[in-house]
Each structure stands twice: as structure tokens, then as C-alpha cells.
Amino acid sequence: MKTVTGNDLTIEDVCDVALKGENVNFPDSASFWERLEKSRAFLENYIATGVPTYGVTTDFGDSCHNQISVDKAGELQRVICTYHGIGLGKKFSREVGRAVILARLNGNVKGGHSAIRPVLAKKMAELLNKDVIPVIPELGSVGASGDLTPLSYLAAVIMGKRDVYYQGKVMSASEAFKLAGIEPLLIEAKEGLAIMNGTSVMTAVASLAWKKAERLANISDFLTAVTSEITRGKDTPFVKKVSEIKNHRGQCESAAYVYNIIKDSKRVWRYEDFLQKAIEGLGEKKFIAQQNKIQDRYSIRCAPQITGVYRDTLHFARNLITEELNSANDNPLVDIDEGRLYNTGNFYGGHICAACDYMRTALANIADLSDKQAEVIIDGKFNGLTENLIPFTPPESERAGLRLGFKAAQITISALRGEAATYCFPVSLTSAPTEALNQDKVSMGTISARKWAEQIELVFLQFATHLLAAMQAMDLAGYEDFAPFTKQVHDEVRKMSAFVEDDRELDKEAEAVAEWLKTTPLFA
């Protein structure tokens, strides 16, 4: 059970409610409800004076010069919900819909600034707790004034309109309400804006994406560790002191993750042992070409500096997403402490757009790192094993020349890397004026969050394919000499994909591994 206060919602809370179906409640505090009541009373008294109030007793956006009487204020809110019913394209999942309701509810109860009635807050909680979730189209938001069009689907469902997910089906809200024992609630003055004029769709999508993306940091570092093991790399790049000298928190975390794996491997050189071996090899000779170079390729040696950037970008993005989750982000906003009403722009999704723009670039970089590491372990010119990781095949074997191994898998890895890179253009720069030039600079935050979520799915597929190749190389190199954690990963992967003796289709196996990577506690 998550308690919704408006102030302390976390990304993990969003994931628990969205993905695990946890219920929500409100603080067991009279002051919480008193503040909502006072805020609502302030708004109603304010508009009763006849003072024009944006979006409450005026029309919206560029049409705000049109003023209406107070008695039409409720109907106006129902109008904005209706004409924004133009969301298009694919629909967000039920899980995203749950995250959207939670994010919107948390923002709407923060400090009473949205001036919604307590009954509306309770209705949103009821939708979550009875799992009646709006079906929300993905397309139609420019991210300022918030997520108007997609959030109109939440507002409509509260009134018993449009479609919902319920009991594993899509059905009309009116039908689901009857089955679930929910009474529709007409939205009243200001409440359409309170629900719609905010950043909750982009923030919900970004929250769920962040949690998936966090896992990719550990997977990337594991791929570095196993690549170092396969290629008989050195431990030096991952020694704690090296990253401490560089200063960056993310690099320190990345190096430590890799080192904690390879320190127990018999295949990774301790630097001092490597040097001693080199001394012995040279002996009395004047020159020798060592088989193993004194330092590894950048894709291994600089991996903590690369995945470290990704980890630090995750930290940065988490802060922005968490702050947005706990913000009052609609318009106008009420301040009962000062007795004021503010016409402002907190619905602008610039922080979410920035977080997702930065994350897509950082993610493309670790995808590129994976592509380079996969080349090192698949290409027979570098891996010290076999061409394309085929089994050791004597020239006289009937299978000689008929095994191509992971040749196509490498192409797929490179294709996914290339596609992941196409997501890097900063979506914030696609802002263009709309809505009669009132919304003349918009955030595009929802598009940025959606693109990040899409890119994450590509990288899971890429990492899964890379992992299959790494496990094949591990078997060829000799399972027993690898680190215990690497063996543990190997044993789990082998439950889904056997050693490739003779060539076979690997598509379903790679997809199964990708799904496993999203949930296994090994990379939590």
C-alpha cells in the first residue's frame, strides 16, 4: 500500500503501483484533507467574485480572452475534456495507465495547489485500487501545456466515458464501472485543467523507463567483465584507486562492479603477474613480441569511463524525474498560505524532456560499447578461439565449412546498435509553435520519454544477443576458469539457449534472454 501525500513519491513507488498492482491510500491526517478543502473553498470564493480566472471562467490557451459566467465553469471543464479526445496511434499499456493515474493524483494533492475537491482525489484512488485504468493513446502531446490530450482520457474515464482496461479486457468505462461498483464523477470548475494540464504522462513513462534503464548499467558492466575474461584482459582498469583518481561517482560504481566479478576469475591477469610473465618471457633476449599486449583495447580498458557516464546520467535523470513526480504542475495554481492564484507554466515538461534526451545519448553509447566488445569476442582474428565462435572443427570433419556460428548474430548486434543511435537527436529541439501561437515554445517531453522507452527495448535485445555470444565463447575457452558470477549467469542462460554446435535459428532464444534480463535478480 502506497500513501499518496504529494511530496515523497519515488520511482520505485510508481513501479510498485504500476507493475505489481499495489493499492494506494492517503495520509491518516485531518490536516491533509483540511488543506484540500480550504484550497477548494478559496478557489470557489475567488471565482464567485467575478474576477476572470484563466481556464475556469475563461476559455483556454489563445482563446482565453473569451470570458464566461461562473455558472458555466463546470461545463467548460467537461468541454476541454471532450475536444481533447483526439489522441491517436498505439495505446499505452495498462501498466503505464496505472503509473499515469498515480503521478497525476500525487501532483493534484500536493499542498492543495490544484484546488481539486477531495472527492476527485478519492475517485482517482478508487480507479487504481479497483484497477479500472484508462486506455490512453500514445500520440498527441507536445508536452506543454503538459499532457493535455492523453490526460483527457483520464478525465473522461472519471466521468464514466471512453475505454478502460479492466479484468484483462478493453471495455467501455461505463460497463467497467458497473462491474466494479464505481460511480462516475462529473468534473467541476478547474478540475479538467487540474487533471489534464500537467506532466503526468511523460513523467509516468519516464519513471518506468528509468527503472528498466537502471538494470542495463549492471548488464553492460557484466558484458565488460566477461569480455575481459574471454580475451584474458588485465585487472588494472577496474582497480578502485584508478577511478577514485578520476573522481566520477558513476565510473567508480562501474569499475567496482566489474572488479567484483573478475577478481575471482582465473582468466583475467593481475597486473603484477602479467609483468612477471613478460619478464620471464624476455629472459636474456633483446626483443620479443608478446602474445598478450600490456594494455587492453579501449572497449575494455575505458569501459568504466563509458558506462560510468551512463550511471551518472541515470543519477541525474532520477533526480529530475523524482522532483517532477512530486511537483504541482498544472495551471492556474492556488496558494492558500498567501491567498493568491498564479497563472503560470509549471505544466512545461522541459525537465523530463532533458532527462530523457540525455539518457538516450548515454544509452546509445553503452550500446556502441557492446557492439565493439562483441566484435572482439566473435571475430576469430581477435578472440583467440574460433572464427565466429563456431565449435572447434577439424578440417577433415564432415561439418567443416558448414558452420558459421555467430556471424549473423554480430550483424544483428550492429543493426540494433545503429538503430539505438537514431534515438539520440534531442527531442527538445523539435519544439514548434502551435495552438494559434499561444503554445509557441513547447517541451516535447512526452515524445522524448516515449522514444527513450522504445530505445531501451532495442538495447535489451542487443545485450541479449551479445550475451549469447559471450556464453558461447565462454564454453569454447573453458568454463571452469571463469569467475563464479560469470558461471552463474552462464548456467541461467543455458536454460534458455544451448551451446551452438551446428547452426540454428537463434531469434526466439535471444528474445527469451532479453525478457529474462529485464527481471532476473542477478542484475537487479
Secondary structure, DSSP 8 states (H G I E B T S, - for coil): -EE--SS---HHHHHHHHHS---EE--S-HHHHHHHHHHHHHHHHHHHTT---TTTTB-SGGGTT-B--GGGHHHHHHHHHHHT---EEEE--HHHHHHHHHHHHHHHHGGGTT---HHHHHHHHHHHHTT-EE--EEE---SSSSSHHHHHHHHHHHTT-SEEEETTEEEEHHHHHHHHT-------TTHHHHHHSSSHHHHHHHHHHHHHHHHHHHHHHHHHHHHHHHTT-BSGGG-HHHHHHH--HHHHHHHHHHHHHHTT-SSSB-HHHHHHHHHHHHTT-S----SS-SS--HHHHTHHHHHHHHHHHHHHHHHHHHHHHTS--SSSEEETTTTEEE---TT--HHHHHHHHHHHHHHHHHHHHHHHHHHHHH-TTTSSS-GGG-----TTSTTTTS--TTHHHHHHHHHHHHHHHGGGS-GGGG---BTTTTB-S---HHHHHHHHHHHHHHHHHHHHHHHHHHHHHHHHH-GGGS-HHHHHHHHHHTTTS---SS----HHHHHHHHHHHHH-GGG-
